[in-house]
């Protein structure tokens, strides 16, 4: 980073410190007062509101993603767009804050946006929809395989500790739709019409490795074993020393557990509280159980505040509703439990929840509930297995970003496979966010730089857009190159220019 940029950022930090000091503000009048404003239209100066996308596009070029997207050919004639032009236009629409396929039209009609990406034009939304309908299911799987090959060089630049263990989460999520003529839609278990895609994500980096669109009435586990096998192959090729899969009760596919154990893959799945398992839990004596003590959710770094009144519980009590309050939790385990379809025995960890049942002020009999976890991990304690399974809930945050943060599960097209392609593009946008963060390889592994990289990895998609993408920028021609001149700064501007240097070195 050159000295001039450092000086500009230092001046910016001084200005921000002055503006955020409330003692420097004038007193006696409202701060948000009316000020005279005159609006004009610039004739020569052109700018975009998402200048950070230029950095993403440079990353795409450097890592060879364009060739990977073009590797699966579905267009007989490129007139004039290639497969990568269509797929990247949809992914970039998400990265610009677009929440519908129609929003591509705003990018298409912005010459400054096109100049920033070095292109003459991009496909319109109707053409993009027609393009998605050209893919067959086998081609979509092949497309995801080619995208995953691009991940390998990015992962290879990480530290040795990065490859200690890969943690893969699996889950299904309902993608409801109000359409009536969408091929493949059906009624889900909760009565909603729509689709039921399978999401396979890497918890280490919040990347979605595989996605499979399915009809709304299909079970969560359907086809999951295929993508688990693909993940094992991909992650072994990347160099991960351990691989662990986590999933809820729907993903305990016992007919495949022996094979995954033979391949030295670790798994931790929930298992349904079947009558025989409940009988096993109830056969244990009290000394076999150990009280589960959960660590605090966060560490209070300032003066602890008093506990606030639980408004919901107060209303439930006043109106005499049935109220369930967790009293305590206990854990126990069986070292060798063999499911019917397995030839080997595996560790069965049992969580017992004792729940106090109240109805208004009246105390009813307590309720006991059992939760079961099946794993081949014998290194952790029983409590550690429960905590590890609970961490799988972090994938819910990723699914929430995919749903509400970017509207990637809107399913705007009229066929099952076309919506699958659209979903792959949404997942590609999320992966580009993670890949950009992984490019920030600190020299000498400086602790502060590592913290910033980790914060960028964990940052939610809308926050990432605000910090790194939605930056007003002037786009102008200088010599034989386009110059993207940022017109605004924030706390991540220094990191942005560090990433510019990192991407150039790719």
C-alpha positions in Angstrom: 0.0 0.0 0.0 1.5 3.3 -1.0 2.2 6.2 1.4 -0.5 8.5 -0.1 -3.2 6.0 0.8 -1.9 5.8 4.4 -1.9 9.6 4.7 -5.5 9.8 3.3 -6.7 7.1 5.8 -4.9 8.8 8.7 -6.7 12.1 7.9 -10.0 10.2 7.6 -9.5 8.6 11.1 -8.8 12.0 12.6 -12.0 13.4 11.0 -14.0 10.4 12.2 -12.6 10.8 15.8 -13.7 14.5 15.7 -17.2 13.8 14.4 -17.8 10.9 16.9 -16.8 13.0 19.9 -20.2 14.3 21.1 -18.4 17.1 23.1 -17.4 18.7 19.8 -20.9 18.9 18.5 -22.8 22.3 18.8 -25.4 22.4 21.6 -28.8 24.0 21.7 -30.2 22.8 18.3 -31.2 19.5 16.8 -28.3 17.8 15.1 -30.4 16.6 12.2 -31.6 20.0 11.1 -32.8 21.1 7.7 -30.0 22.4 5.4 -30.3 23.9 2.0 -29.6 21.3 -0.8 -29.3 21.7 -4.5 -29.4 18.7 -6.8 -27.5 18.5 -10.0 -26.7 15.9 -12.6 -23.1 15.2 -13.4 -22.3 15.3 -17.1 -18.7 14.0 -17.2 -18.0 12.4 -13.8 -19.3 8.8 -13.6 -19.5 6.7 -10.5 -21.0 3.5 -9.1 -22.4 2.8 -5.6 -20.7 -0.6 -5.3 -17.0 0.0 -6.2 -15.9 -3.0 -4.1 -17.3 -5.3 -6.8 -14.3 -4.5 -9.0 -12.0 -6.2 -6.4 -14.3 -9.3 -6.5 -14.1 -9.3 -10.3 -10.3 -9.1 -10.2 -10.3 -12.1 -7.7 -12.5 -14.0 -10.1 -10.1 -13.5 -12.9 -7.0 -14.3 -10.9 -8.2 -17.6 -9.5 -9.4 -18.9 -12.9 -13.1 -19.1 -12.0 -14.2 -17.9 -15.4 -12.6 -21.0 -17.1 -14.2 -23.3 -14.4 -17.7 -21.9 -15.1 -17.2 -22.3 -18.9 -16.0 -25.9 -18.4 -19.6 -27.2 -18.4 -20.9 -26.2 -21.9 -24.7 -25.7 -22.3 -24.6 -23.1 -25.1 -24.0 -24.3 -28.6 -23.3 -20.7 -29.8 -21.9 -17.9 -27.7 -23.8 -14.9 -29.2 -22.1 -13.1 -27.5 -22.3 -14.4 -23.9 -20.4 -17.4 -22.5 -21.7 -19.5 -19.6 -19.5 -17.6 -17.2 -21.1 -14.3 -18.3 -24.6 -15.6 -17.3 -23.5 -17.2 -14.0 -21.4 -14.3 -12.9 -24.0 -11.7 -13.7 -26.4 -13.5 -11.4 -23.8 -13.9 -8.6 -22.7 -10.2 -9.0 -26.4 -9.1 -8.8 -26.4 -10.6 -5.3 -23.1 -8.9 -4.4 -24.6 -5.6 -5.5 -27.5 -6.1 -3.1 -30.0 -7.3 -5.8 -32.7 -9.5 -4.3 -34.5 -10.5 -7.5 -33.4 -11.7 -10.9 -35.1 -8.6 -12.4 -32.5 -6.4 -10.6 -29.9 -7.5 -13.1 -31.5 -5.0 -15.5 -30.3 -2.1 -13.3 -26.7 -3.3 -13.7 -27.2 -3.9 -17.4 -28.3 -0.3 -18.0 -25.5 1.2 -16.0 -22.5 2.0 -18.4 -20.3 2.8 -15.5 -20.9 -0.6 -13.9 -20.1 -2.2 -17.2 -16.9 -0.2 -17.6 -15.8 -1.1 -14.1 -16.0 -4.8 -15.1 -14.4 -4.2 -18.5 -17.4 -5.5 -20.5 -19.6 -4.1 -23.3 -22.8 -5.6 -21.9 -24.3 -8.3 -19.7 -27.3 -10.6 -20.3 -30.8 -9.2 -19.4 -32.9 -11.0 -16.8 -35.1 -12.8 -19.3 -32.0 -14.2 -21.0 -30.5 -15.2 -17.7 -33.7 -17.2 -16.8 -33.7 -18.9 -20.2 -30.0 -19.8 -19.7 -30.7 -21.4 -16.3 -33.3 -23.6 -17.9 -30.7 -25.1 -20.2 -28.9 -27.1 -17.5 -29.6 -30.7 -16.7 -29.2 -32.1 -13.2 -26.0 -33.9 -14.1 -24.5 -30.7 -15.6 -25.3 -28.8 -12.4 -23.5 -31.3 -10.3 -20.5 -31.1 -12.7 -20.6 -27.3 -12.5 -20.4 -27.5 -8.7 -17.4 -29.9 -9.0 -15.6 -27.4 -11.2 -16.3 -24.5 -8.8 -14.9 -26.7 -5.9 -11.7 -27.2 -7.9 -11.2 -23.4 -7.7 -11.3 -23.6 -3.9 -8.2 -25.8 -3.7 -5.6 -23.2 -4.6 -7.2 -20.7 -2.3 -7.2 -23.1 0.6 -3.6 -24.1 -0.1 -2.3 -20.7 0.8 -3.6 -21.0 4.4 -1.6 -21.9 7.4 -0.9 -25.5 8.5 -3.4 -25.2 11.3 -6.1 -24.6 8.8 -5.9 -28.2 7.6 -6.1 -29.8 11.1 -9.8 -30.6 10.7 -12.6 -29.8 8.3 -16.1 -29.6 9.8 -18.9 -30.1 7.4 -22.5 -29.4 8.3 -25.6 -30.8 6.5 -29.1 -29.6 6.6 -32.2 -29.2 4.6 -34.2 -25.9 4.4 -37.7 -25.1 3.1 -37.8 -22.6 0.3 -41.5 -21.6 0.0 -42.9 -20.1 -3.1 -46.3 -18.5 -4.0 -46.1 -19.6 -7.6 -48.6 -22.2 -8.9 -46.9 -23.3 -12.1 -43.4 -24.1 -10.9 -42.3 -27.6 -11.9 -41.1 -29.7 -9.0 -42.8 -27.7 -6.2 -44.7 -29.7 -3.6 -46.2 -29.5 -0.1 -43.5 -29.6 2.6 -43.8 -31.2 6.1 -45.0 -27.9 7.5 -47.7 -27.4 4.9 -45.9 -24.8 2.7 -45.7 -25.1 -1.0 -42.2 -24.9 -2.4 -38.8 -26.7 -2.6 -36.6 -28.4 0.0 -32.9 -27.8 -1.0 -30.1 -29.7 0.7 -27.2 -27.4 1.9 -23.7 -28.8 2.6 -21.4 -26.2 4.1 -17.8 -26.0 5.5 -18.1 -24.6 9.0 -14.5 -23.5 9.0 -15.0 -20.8 6.4 -18.8 -20.5 6.0 -18.5 -21.8 2.4 -21.3 -23.8 0.8 -19.6 -26.7 -0.9 -22.7 -28.4 -2.4 -26.3 -27.6 -2.8 -29.1 -29.8 -4.2 -32.6 -28.5 -5.0 -35.3 -31.0 -4.3 -39.1 -31.1 -4.3 -40.8 -29.7 -1.3 -42.1 -33.1 0.0 -38.7 -34.8 0.0 -37.0 -35.8 3.3 -33.9 -33.9 4.5 -31.5 -36.8 4.2 -32.4 -37.7 0.6 -29.2 -37.8 -1.5 -27.1 -36.6 1.4 -24.7 -39.6 1.3 -23.7 -38.7 -2.3 -22.5 -35.3 -1.3 -20.8 -36.6 1.9 -18.8 -38.9 -0.4 -17.9 -36.0 -2.6 -16.9 -33.9 0.4 -14.5 -36.6 1.6 -12.9 -36.8 -1.8 -12.6 -33.0 -2.1 -11.3 -32.3 1.4 -8.8 -35.2 1.3 -7.5 -33.7 -2.0 -7.2 -30.3 -0.3 -5.0 -31.8 2.4 -7.3 -31.8 5.5 -6.0 -34.3 8.1 -9.4 -34.9 9.7 -12.9 -34.5 8.4 -16.0 -34.4 10.6 -19.6 -34.4 9.5 -22.4 -33.0 11.6 -26.2 -33.3 11.1 -29.5 -33.7 12.8 -31.5 -36.9 13.3 -32.5 -37.0 9.6 -28.8 -37.5 8.5 -28.0 -40.6 10.5 -27.9 -42.9 7.5 -26.8 -46.0 9.3 -26.3 -48.1 6.1 -23.3 -45.8 5.2 -21.7 -45.3 8.7 -19.4 -48.3 8.4 -18.0 -47.1 5.1 -17.4 -43.5 6.4 -15.7 -44.9 9.5 -13.4 -47.1 7.2 -12.5 -44.0 5.3 -11.4 -42.4 8.6 -14.1 -39.8 8.5 -15.5 -38.6 11.8 -19.3 -38.1 12.2 -21.7 -36.7 14.8 -25.3 -37.2 14.0 -28.4 -37.0 16.1 -30.6 -40.1 16.2 -34.3 -40.3 16.8 -35.5 -41.1 20.3 -36.8 -44.6 19.4 -38.4 -46.7 22.1 -35.4 -49.1 22.3 -33.1 -46.1 22.9 -35.4 -44.6 25.5 -35.4 -48.0 27.3 -31.6 -48.0 27.3 -31.6 -44.5 28.8 -34.1 -45.4 31.5 -32.1 -48.5 32.4 -29.2 -46.4 33.6 -28.8 -45.9 37.3 -28.4 -42.3 38.6 -24.6 -42.7 39.2 -24.2 -43.2 35.4 -25.4 -39.7 34.8 -23.2 -36.6 35.0 -24.6 -33.1 35.4 -24.1 -31.0 32.3 -22.8 -27.5 33.0 -22.9 -25.2 30.0 -20.3 -22.4 29.7 -21.6 -18.8 29.6 -22.7 -17.6 26.1 -20.3 -14.7 26.3 -17.8 -13.0 28.7 -18.9 -9.8 30.4 -16.0 -7.4 29.8 -17.6 -4.4 31.6 -19.7 -4.0 34.8 -22.3 -6.8 34.7 -25.9 -5.5 34.5 -28.8 -6.7 36.6 -31.0 -9.5 35.0 -33.9 -8.0 33.1 -37.4 -9.1 33.6 -38.5 -11.9 31.3 -41.6 -10.3 29.7 -42.7 -13.4 27.8 -42.6 -15.7 30.8 -44.5 -13.2 32.9 -47.3 -13.1 30.3 -47.4 -16.9 30.0 -47.7 -17.2 33.8 -50.4 -14.5 34.1 -52.6 -16.1 31.4 -52.3 -19.6 32.8 -50.5 -21.1 29.7 -48.5 -24.2 30.0 -44.9 -23.2 30.7 -41.9 -25.4 30.2 -38.7 -24.4 32.1 -35.5 -26.3 31.8 -34.4 -27.3 35.3 -31.1 -29.1 34.6 -29.4 -31.4 32.1 -27.4 -34.6 32.5 -25.3 -36.7 30.1 -24.5 -40.4 29.9 -23.1 -42.7 27.2 -22.9 -46.2 25.8 -19.5 -46.9 24.3 -20.8 -49.5 21.8 -24.2 -49.2 20.3 -24.7 -51.0 17.0 -27.6 -49.8 14.8 -29.4 -52.5 12.8 -27.8 -51.7 9.4 -24.3 -51.4 10.9 -21.7 -54.2 11.4 -19.8 -52.0 13.9 -20.7 -50.5 17.2 -20.5 -46.7 17.8 -20.6 -44.4 20.7 -24.0 -43.3 21.9 -24.2 -40.2 24.0 -27.5 -39.4 25.8 -28.6 -36.0 26.9 -31.4 -36.0 29.6 -33.4 -32.8 30.1 -35.4 -32.4 33.2 -38.1 -29.8 32.6 -40.3 -28.2 35.1 -43.9 -27.9 33.9 -46.0 -25.0 35.2 -49.5 -23.8 34.5 -49.9 -20.3 35.8 -48.7 -20.5 39.4 -49.5 -24.3 39.6 -46.5 -26.6 39.5 -47.2 -29.9 37.6 -45.1 -33.1 37.4 -41.7 -32.6 35.9 -41.1 -33.9 32.3 -38.1 -35.9 31.2 -36.9 -35.7 27.6 -34.0 -37.6 26.0 -31.8 -36.6 23.1 -29.4 -39.1 21.4 -26.1 -38.5 19.5 -24.3 -41.2 17.5 -20.6 -40.7 16.8 -17.3 -42.4 16.2 -15.5 -39.7 18.1 -14.0 -41.2 21.3 -11.7 -38.3 22.0 -14.2 -35.8 23.5 -16.1 -36.1 26.7 -19.8 -36.8 26.6 -20.4 -33.2 27.4 -18.0 -32.2 24.7 -20.0 -34.2 22.2 -23.2 -32.4 23.2 -21.5 -29.0 22.9 -20.0 -29.9 19.5 -23.5 -31.0 18.2 -24.9 -27.7 19.4 -22.3 -25.8 17.3 -24.1 -27.1 14.2 -26.7 -24.4 14.9 -24.2 -21.9 13.4 -25.3 -23.3 10.0 -28.7 -21.8 10.7 -27.1 -18.3 10.6 -25.7 -19.2 7.1 -29.1 -20.4 6.0 -30.6 -17.2 7.3 -28.2 -15.1 5.3 -29.1 -17.2 2.2 -32.8 -16.7 2.8 -33.3 -13.2 4.2 -29.9 -11.6 3.8 -29.7 -12.0 0.1 -33.0 -13.7 -0.9 -31.1 -16.5 -2.5 -33.9 -19.0 -1.9 -36.6 -17.0 -3.7 -36.8 -19.6 -6.4 -37.8 -17.1 -9.2 -37.8 -19.5 -12.1 -40.3 -22.1 -13.3 -38.4 -25.4 -13.1 -36.7 -27.4 -10.4 -33.3 -27.5 -12.2 -33.4 -23.8 -13.3 -34.0 -22.8 -9.6 -31.1 -25.1 -8.7 -28.8 -23.2 -11.0 -30.0 -19.9 -9.5 -29.3 -21.3 -6.1 -25.8 -22.3 -7.1 -25.1 -18.7 -8.2 -26.3 -17.4 -4.8 -24.0 -19.9 -3.1 -21.2 -18.8 -5.4 -21.7 -15.2 -4.2 -21.3 -16.4 -0.6 -18.2 -18.3 -1.5 -16.7 -15.2 -3.2 -17.1 -13.4 0.1 -15.2 -16.2 1.9 -12.5 -16.5 -0.8 -11.8 -12.8 -0.6 -11.3 -13.1 3.2 -9.0 -16.1 2.7 -6.9 -14.1 0.3 -5.9 -11.9 3.3 -2.9 -14.0 4.2 -1.0 -11.9 6.8 2.8 -11.6 6.4 4.3 -13.4 9.4 0.9 -14.3 10.6 0.5 -11.1 12.5 -2.2 -11.5 15.2 -4.1 -8.3 14.4 -4.2 -9.3 10.7 -5.4 -12.8 11.5 -8.2 -11.3 13.7 -9.3 -9.1 10.8 -9.4 -12.0 8.4 -11.4 -14.1 10.9 -13.8 -11.2 11.4 -14.2 -10.9 7.6 -14.9 -14.6 7.3 -17.6 -14.6 10.0 -19.1 -11.3 8.8 -22.7 -11.7 7.7 -23.5 -11.1 4.0 -25.4 -7.8 4.4 -22.6 -6.4 6.7 -20.0 -7.6 4.1 -21.8 -5.6 1.4 -21.8 -2.5 3.5 -18.1 -2.8 4.5 -16.5 -4.0 1.3 -18.8 -3.7 -1.7 -21.2 -0.7 -1.4 -18.4 1.8 -1.6 -19.1 4.8 -3.9 -16.4 4.9 -6.6 -15.5 7.0 -9.6 -14.7 5.0 -12.7 -12.4 6.6 -15.3 -10.1 5.6 -18.1 -6.4 6.2 -17.7 -4.0 5.0 -20.4 -4.9 1.4 -21.1 -6.7 0.6 -17.9 -9.7 1.5 -15.9 -9.2 3.3 -12.6 -11.7 2.7 -9.8 -11.3 5.7 -7.4 -13.1 5.1 -4.1 -15.1 8.2 -2.9 -15.8 7.0 0.6 -14.0 5.4 3.5 -14.9 3.2 6.5 -13.1 1.1 9.0 -12.4 -1.6 6.4 -10.8 0.6 3.8 -7.3 -0.3 5.0 -8.1 -3.9 4.7 -9.6 -3.3 1.3 -6.3 -2.0 -0.1 -4.4 -4.8 1.6 -6.7 -7.2 -0.2 -6.0 -5.4 -3.5 -2.3 -6.2 -3.0 -3.0 -9.8 -2.0 -5.2 -10.4 -5.1 -2.6 -8.9 -7.4 -0.1 -11.5 -6.0 -2.4 -14.4 -6.7 
